[in-house]
Amino acid sequence: MHLYNSNYTADEGRWPARPFWPPAQVSPLLGSSRAGGTAAQVDMQASDRYVRQCLLPEIGTEGQQRLARARAVVVGVGALGTVQASLLVRAGVGETVLIDRDIVELSNLQRQCLFLERDADLGTPKAVAAAEALREANSDVSVTAFVNDLTPSNADRLLASADVILDGTDNFEARYLINDVAVKRSIAWIYGAAVGTRGSLMPVVPDRTACLGCLFPSAPRRRQPTCDTEGVLSSATTLVASLQVVEALKVLADRLESLNTRLVSIDAWTGERSSVRADRPEPRCMTCGQRQFLHLESEASPSVRLCGRDAVQVPGGDRELDLAGLAGKLAPLGEVRSSEHAMRFCCPPHELTVFPDGRAIVKGTQDLALARSLYARFVGN
């Protein structure tokens, strides 16, 4: 990976020339990882980094060594995902993979704990900003970042090698994709969601517990509350993410007998808690019972409104774009900020953030037709 283009200067109102992302750390399409990764099988006697964790009988030295050999994938690096990733990396999980489609904005900083104001100022991709912060927290382990939307065409490739998957997403479409891959590949995953002061979580272990399709055969038809309509308490997202990581650590440390095999709902404000049994697969379930992976075999949605955002995501058909060339063409038409990972073009009252795979986030509208029209006008068909 390269540094910011030094031709763009702060004096011109564009991104600064100073390096922000270190070289050879992240690939927006293929991903790359820092040397170390599975080499996180550290000498437990020589290092005191994990000594307090090893003292826990629930984990111990053997469990810590299992963590060092493990690969966890966090899908969605937002309010849930940043907490999940931070706890996993600090716990000594050998490799943590981050997948996120979005950039950092100022409104994220209230609850997304790995980001700084400069990340929002620069519009840094969330996966990239989080990976850099995590490497500063623990250089013993590997952190890999993918600046991608999770789609039927890439879900299996991105998730198949995980030992556990953590849900940090904000939509059922992505969760059903995770569920399909997890059941198909026999990978444990931890569902999680939070809005307002409430949240819920559930571990899914294929062939052992219920899967998402067992409890929710289809996505809710009624419009669901979002952080944009209901607000969100940062303590609620932190609580849910922390409990998700507890379940993930049980999986990675081979403590499956300790799993809380229930769909748990909790209110961080009132302390109220409820749960539903989810300890058995449903034989009639289309996914784990009949092994039909309909979401994985479907086509990606054409354009989607982003949860909690006045923005629309327009897919690019997995084509590869020359961001530097596009930035040069658009520069006479408005303010352009560009890096190898994203190009941001301001055309008030709208703003387009374009990624190397052709995908774009059009900010300033929730009109799908208008977003596609702006994409076609400035990026092309």
N, C-alpha and C positions, 0 to 999 in steps of 0.2 A: 504494500500500500504506500501511496505517495503522500507527501505533505500537501498543504493547501497551495494552490497555484499562486506563486509570488507576484503574478501580474495584477492580482486583485488587492487593492489597498483600502485601509480603513478611511483614508482621506477622501476616497472616491465614493464612500458609502457602501463599500463592498466588504467581503470577508477579509480579515486581516491575513497578512502573509506569514505570521508566526506559526510554527508547527503546533498542531493541536492533537492529531492522532499520530502515534509513533509508527515508523515504517514497518511493513511486513507483519501486521498484527491481524487484520480483518479483511476478508474478501466479501463484498456484498452479495455475490452470487454463489461462490463455492465454499466460502468459509476457510479460515486458517487458524491455527492455534499456536500459542507461544510454546517454545520448547519447555518441557517439564511435564505437563499433562499426566499421563499414566505413570510418569516417573515420580508422581507424588507419593509413591510407596516409600515414604520416608522412614528412616531408622527411628522407630518410636522411642528407643532408649536415649537417642542422641538429641532429640528435639523436645522442648517443653511447650511448643505451640499448642498441642492438643492434650496436655497433661490433665487438665480439669475434666475434659470430656472422657478421657480414658478411665478416670476414676469411677465413672458411672457404671454400675453393673449392667445397665441396659445396653451399653455400647462396649466398654472395655477395650483392651488393646486389639483383640481379634476383630471386633467390630470396626475399630478405627482403620485397620489395615484393609478391611473390605471397602470402606468408604474411599480409601486412596486408590483403589482399583476400579472405582465405579464411574459411570458416565450418566449425568443427569441432564435432561433437556427442559428448559423453561420456555414455554410458548407464550409470548406476550410479556414485554418488559415494561409494565406500567406500575400501578399501585400494588398489585399482588406480586408481579414478577420481580420487581426490584428487591423486595424484601426476601422473597424466595431465594433469589440468586445470591444475595449477600450472605444469608445464613448457610447456604450450601457451600459456598467458597470458604467461608470462615471455619466451617466444620471440617474442611479437608477433603471434600469430594474431589476425586482425581481430575475429572473434566466436567465443566459446566458449560452447556451450549445454550446460547441465547438466540431466540428468533423473534423479531419484531419488524413490523412494516412501517412504523411511524417515526416522526422526529420529535425532539423535546420542545415543549412550549411552556410559557411562564405558568400557566394554570396547572401544570403537572407538579410543580415544585412543592405544593402543599402536602402531597402524600407519596410522591415517588422518590424514594430516599437516596438513590444513587446519583441524582442529577444536580447540577449547579446552575446558577444564573447564566454563566457563560455558555452552557450547553443550549439554553433556551435562546440566547442572543444569536448564536451561530446556527440554530436549527440543526443541531447534530442528530444523526439517527440514534434512536434510543439504544439499540443493541450495541452500537459503537461506544457511546458515552458510558454505558453501564460496564462494558468489558474493560475499558481503561480504568475506571474506578476500582473494579474488582481486582485487577492485577496489582494495583497499589496496596490492596488489603492483604493479599496472599500470593506471593511469588512462587510458592511450592506447587501450585496446581495450575491447570490449564483452563483458559476461558476462550471459547470460540463464539464468534458473533456472525449471524446471518441477517442481513437487512432484506428481509423477504416477507411477503404475505404467505400464510399457510394456505395452500390450495390443493385440490385433488391431484394436480399434476406433480406437486413436489412433496406432499406430506409423507409419503412412504420413504422417500430418499432422506428427508431431514430427520425423521423420527425413528427409523427402523433399528438403529444401532444403540438406542438408549437402554439403560438399565431401569430408569424410572422417568416419567414425564410429569411435569407440573403445569397445571392449567393456570395461566395468568391472563387469559383472554377476556373479552367482553361480549362475546356473541356465541350463540348456539351452533352456528355453522362451523366454526373452528373446533368447538368441543366435540361435535359429532365426528369430525375428521380425526381428531385425536383418538376418540373411542374406537373408530374403525381400525386404525393402524395398531392401536394397543391390543385389541382383541385378536386381530389377524396375526400379529407377531408375538403374542403372549408377553406383553410388556405391561407392568403395573403403571398406573397413572393416578394422579390426585386431582380430582375436580375441585374447583373453588370459584366463588362469586361473592361480590359485596356491592351494596348500594345503600345509601342513607347511613343508618347506624347498624344495619343487619348484614349478616353474611352467612354463607353455608359452605360445607366441604364434604367430600366423600372419597375414600380411597377405592380404587377399582383394581382388582387383581384377577385377570382372566382365569376362568375355570374354577375360581375360588369364591368370588363375591359377585354381586349384581354389577352389571355394567350400566353406563348412562342410558342405553336403550331399554334396559329392563324397567327403569323407573320412569323414564320419559321417552316413550316410543316415537314421539315427534315433538318438534319445537312448539312452544306455546304460540297459539294463533293471535291472541290479544297482544297489543303493544305492551312491552315490558318496561317498568321504570328504569331509568338510567341515571348516571351521575349528573347528567345535564338537566334532567327534570326534577330529581329528588335531592341532589347534592350528595356528598359523601364525607363521612368522618374518617380521617386518616387512621385513627386508632382501630376502626373496624376493619379496614383493609389489612393493617399490620397484624391484627389478631388472627384473621382468617389465614393469611399467608404463613404466619408462624406455625399454626396448627397443621397446615398442609405439609410444611417441612418436617414436622415431627413424624407424620405418617410416612413421608418419603425416606427419612432416615431409618425407620423400622424396616422398610423394604430393602434398602441398601446394606444395612447391617445384618440382614437375614434374621429379623425378629418378627416374622409374619404372624406368629401367634399373638402378638401384642397389638395388632392392627385394630383400630376402632371401626368395625365394619358396619357403620351406620351413616346415613345422610344426616349430618348435624347442622342445625341452624342456631345461630347465636346473635343476640343483640348486645353490642358493646356498650351501649348507653344504659340499658336497664339491667343487663346481666341475665336476662331470660334466655333459656336454652331449651331446645326440643330436638328430637331425633326420630328417624324412621329406620327400621331394619333394612339392611342392604347386604346381608351376609350370604345370600344364595343367588346363583344365576337363575333367571326365569327361562324355563325350557322353550317357551313360545316367543322369546325375544328374537327379532329378526337378525340382530347382530351376533350375539354370543350363543344363542340357541340354534339358529338356522345358518349362521355364518354367511349372511348376505351383507356385503359391505357397500351399501347403496350410496353413501355419501362419498366414499373414496372413489367410486366408479362414476360419479356424476361430473358434470361440467362446472367449471368455476362460474360464480355469479358475474354478470357483465360489469356492473358498477354498484357500489354500496355506499350508503351514508355511514359515516363513522360515528360510533357511539360517543355522546358527550361533546361532539365537535360540530361546528358549522362548516362541514367539509364533506366531500365525496371522494372516494377512491375510484380511479378509472384504471382498469387493467391495461397492460401493454402487450399482451400476447406473448410474453416471455421472449421478446426480441431484445437485442443488445443495442443500446443507444450510445452514441458518442456525446457524452455530456459536455465536454469542452467545446465541441463544434456547435452544439445546440446553444450553449451560452453565448458564443460569439454571434450567432444569428439573431438572438433575442436582445442582445445588449442595446442596440439602437432603439428598442421599443419600450424599455423600462429597466428598473433596477434588477441586476442579476448577481446572485451569489453562487459560487460553484466550488465543488470539491470533487474528488473522484467518486464519492459515495452518493452525492445528491446535488441537484441544481435547483435553486429557488429563484423564481421569476415573479416579480411584483407588477401587476397590472391593475391598479385600484379600480374597483373595490375587491378584486380577487387576487389570489396568490397561488401559484402552481409550484409544487415541489416534485421534481421528476427524478426517478431512480434509474440506475443503469439497465434494469430489466425492462424498461419502457413503462413501468407503472408510475402513476402520478396521483398526488393528493391535491385536489382543487379546493382551496379554502375560500370561504366567503359565500357559500351557497349550499343548499341541500337539494337543489333541483338537479336531478340526474341528467336530464337532457341538456341543460345549460353547461354542466360540468363536462360532458362528452363533447359539446360544441367548442368549448374553450380548449380542450385537449387537442381536438382536430385542427383548430386554428393555429395554435402555437407549437404543438409537438408534431402533428401530422397523424395520418391514419396508418 
